[in-house]
Amino acid sequence: MADYYEILGVSKNASEGEIKNAFRKKAMQYHPDKNKAADAEEKFKEINKAYEVLSDQNKRARYDQFGDASDQPGGGFEGFGNFGGGGFGNFTENFGDIFGDIFGNFGDIFGNGRRTNFKGESELDIVKNIKISFIESIIGSTKEFEYQISINCDECNGTGASNEKDSIIDCDTCNGTGVTVVQKRTPFGVMQFQNTCTNCHGTGEVIRKKCNKCNGKKQILKNSKVSIDIIPGIQDGQTMVVENKGNQDRNRKGNLYLNVAVEESEIFQREGNEVFVQLLVDPITAIIGGTVKVPTPYGIEEIKLKPSTHNGKEITMPGKGIKHGGLFKTKGDLIAVVTYTKPKNYSAKEISQLMNYVNNNDIQLSEQLKIAKREIDFAKK
């Protein structure tokens, strides 16, 4: 199992701030757009996964106690099957054998430790992938999504039978009830249970003459289009649910599940509800101060730099980050990291200011050199 602390290069007692700073450095180092090594993308994913767990207090507590549950058999609860030195494990296995064919998934839970994920589990549900831009994930948008669905055949109205007389008759296996009764001998005595009829699959009806259009399949394919509202602040890997937009079977309709993939931005980086961006600044402007333009997810903003702004300084722009949900719908912050760029062509005034700055530095440098020479000469005596 991967050690998330080791991946980020921090101790198990690291503070939230230390974890955040470590993540930022690692993410910058291994970002695929900047690091062209063959394993950069895989390491970048590991770094993001480690930060996702360790930056959340609840997830971090579970990780510290149990490790990453997703890496453990049965979702991290494999110890349950070995309870009591193996006796309870044998009991659950036998219990699953006895009731597996009676209770279906219920038997699976006891016998195999599997649980059913309802998302997209229905045969009528449709699961699709949708890709959105980084900016769309921040500010939201509306997208048209096209896909194919199965709907009731308009010829037979979803029955699968022709419109001729006696095309559908009652099932003679279950007498039209849709279920059959079975008796089973168990350790608790002979018990009677109802099973879904295997002949009619629980419908209580059998088709004698199939529909000419769908050939008894009951459904036909149709192109469908749906308008999707992308919620501001949605994250990569989240799933959107559009109810009743899945496949159709008689009077039932499934849901449409959209797995969202957010494209990476060339300039922005998301950390929780904050957005980071490099603020490219001319060194002279940083030294003497001035107005600079900052790219944000919501547009270009102007801010004033104070004189002597150092390279790497982080400037916080409140409310220009990720939108929070809830009643107040506040926004996170944008963190602009000052990054010196190559100097431009300067005016005479700017050159004069620069020369004054350099001369002041030369004075300080001369004093430093004098001290160094004096100490060296003293050591040679």
ZIJO-V40081 format. One record per run of one state. SS is the DSSP state (a for helix, b for strand, c for the rest). FROM is the first residue (numbers start at 1). TO is the last residue. If there is no record, write none. Layout:
# ZIJO-V40081
ss = (SS;SS)
from = (FROM;FROM)
to = (TO;TO)
This chain:
# ZIJO-V40081
ss = (c;a;c;a;c;a;c;a;c;a;c;a;c;a;c;a;c;a;c;b;c;a;c;b;c;b;c;b;c;b;c;b;c;b;c;b;c;b;c;b;c;b;c;b;c;b;c;b;c;b;a;c;b;c;b;c;b;c;b;c;b;c;b;c;a;c)
from = (1;4;9;16;31;40;55;57;67;69;72;73;77;78;83;87;104;105;113;126;133;134;140;141;153;161;162;168;171;179;187;189;197;205;208;210;211;219;231;239;243;248;250;252;254;256;263;268;272;274;283;289;290;297;299;306;314;318;323;324;331;332;334;342;348;381)
to = (3;8;15;30;39;54;56;66;68;71;72;76;77;82;86;103;104;112;125;132;133;139;140;152;160;161;167;170;178;186;188;196;204;207;209;210;218;230;238;242;247;249;251;253;255;262;267;271;273;282;288;289;296;298;305;313;317;322;323;330;331;333;341;347;380;381)
